[in-house]
């Protein structure tokens, strides 16, 4: 049997990172971007972010099935 223990250690930078900067949100789009990190509409709505707002986000390396490629996706606005 295997067991898991929580850690305070951060994941490797090729899987997880923190980014900050102005929110880019194209006119009429529900989603947005900070640097090269995609921010899904649910996070935009929950945080009330608007285009040009300063934001920081925790992001993971994620697969986009629509584009069929990997990229950075925000999982939390911090």
C-alpha positions as a Markdown table, in Angstrom:
| # | Residue | x | y | z |
|---|---|---|---|---|
| 1 | Unk | 0.0 | 0.0 | 0.0 |
| 2 | Unk | 1.2 | 3.5 | -0.8 |
| 3 | Unk | 0.6 | 6.6 | 1.2 |
| 4 | Unk | 0.7 | 10.3 | 0.4 |
| 5 | Unk | 1.8 | 13.1 | 2.6 |
| 6 | Unk | 1.1 | 16.9 | 2.1 |
| 7 | Unk | 4.1 | 19.0 | 1.3 |
| 8 | Unk | 4.8 | 22.7 | 1.4 |
| 9 | Unk | 7.2 | 22.3 | -1.5 |
| 10 | Unk | 6.2 | 24.0 | -4.7 |
| 11 | Unk | 5.8 | 21.9 | -7.9 |
| 12 | Unk | 8.4 | 22.2 | -10.6 |
| 13 | Unk | 8.3 | 25.4 | -12.7 |
| 14 | Unk | 7.6 | 23.5 | -15.8 |
| 15 | Unk | 4.2 | 22.4 | -14.3 |
| 16 | Unk | 3.2 | 25.4 | -12.1 |
| 17 | Unk | 4.0 | 29.1 | -11.9 |
| 18 | Unk | 2.7 | 32.4 | -10.5 |
| 19 | Unk | 2.3 | 35.3 | -13.0 |
| 20 | Unk | 1.3 | 38.9 | -12.6 |
| 21 | Unk | 0.5 | 41.8 | -14.9 |
| 22 | Unk | -2.4 | 43.6 | -16.6 |
| 23 | Unk | -5.4 | 41.6 | -17.7 |
| 24 | Unk | -5.9 | 41.4 | -21.4 |
| 25 | Unk | -9.5 | 40.7 | -22.3 |
| 26 | Unk | -10.6 | 41.1 | -25.9 |
| 27 | Unk | -13.8 | 43.0 | -26.4 |
| 28 | Unk | -16.9 | 40.7 | -26.0 |
| 29 | Unk | -14.8 | 37.8 | -24.7 |
| 30 | Unk | -15.6 | 36.1 | -21.4 |
| 31 | Unk | -12.1 | 34.8 | -20.9 |
| 32 | Unk | -8.9 | 36.8 | -20.5 |
| 33 | Unk | -5.1 | 36.6 | -20.3 |
| 34 | Unk | -2.3 | 37.7 | -17.9 |
| 35 | Unk | 1.0 | 37.4 | -19.8 |
| 36 | Unk | 0.7 | 34.1 | -21.6 |
| 37 | Unk | -1.7 | 32.5 | -19.1 |
| 38 | Unk | -5.3 | 31.9 | -20.1 |
| 39 | Unk | -7.8 | 32.9 | -17.4 |
| 40 | Unk | -11.1 | 31.0 | -17.8 |
| 41 | Unk | -14.4 | 32.9 | -17.7 |
| 42 | Unk | -15.4 | 31.4 | -14.2 |
| 43 | Unk | -12.2 | 33.0 | -12.7 |
| 44 | Unk | -12.9 | 36.3 | -14.5 |
| 45 | Unk | -16.4 | 36.3 | -13.2 |
| 46 | Unk | -15.6 | 35.3 | -9.6 |
| 47 | Unk | -12.8 | 37.9 | -9.3 |
| 48 | Unk | -14.6 | 40.7 | -11.2 |
| 49 | Unk | -11.5 | 41.3 | -13.3 |
| 50 | Unk | -11.7 | 43.8 | -16.2 |
| 51 | Unk | -9.4 | 44.6 | -19.0 |
| 52 | Unk | -6.3 | 46.5 | -17.8 |
| 53 | Unk | -6.7 | 45.5 | -14.1 |
| 54 | Unk | -3.5 | 44.3 | -12.4 |
| 55 | Unk | -3.8 | 40.7 | -11.4 |
| 56 | Unk | -1.7 | 37.8 | -10.2 |
| 57 | Unk | -2.6 | 34.2 | -10.9 |
| 58 | Unk | -1.5 | 30.7 | -10.1 |
| 59 | Unk | -1.3 | 28.7 | -13.3 |
| 60 | Unk | -0.7 | 25.1 | -14.3 |
| 61 | Unk | 0.5 | 23.5 | -17.5 |
| 62 | Unk | -2.7 | 22.3 | -19.2 |
| 63 | Unk | -4.0 | 20.7 | -22.4 |
| 64 | Unk | -6.4 | 22.7 | -24.5 |
| 65 | Unk | -8.6 | 20.1 | -26.3 |
| 66 | Unk | -10.1 | 22.8 | -28.6 |
| 67 | Unk | -6.7 | 23.9 | -29.9 |
| 68 | Unk | -5.1 | 20.4 | -29.4 |
| 69 | Unk | -2.1 | 21.9 | -27.7 |
| 70 | Unk | -0.6 | 22.6 | -24.2 |
| 71 | Unk | -0.5 | 26.0 | -22.6 |
| 72 | Unk | -0.7 | 27.8 | -19.2 |
| 73 | Unk | -4.1 | 28.0 | -17.5 |
| 74 | Unk | -5.0 | 30.0 | -14.4 |
| 75 | Unk | -6.4 | 27.9 | -11.5 |
| 76 | Unk | -6.6 | 30.7 | -9.0 |
| 77 | Unk | -6.5 | 34.5 | -8.8 |
| 78 | Unk | -4.2 | 35.6 | -6.0 |
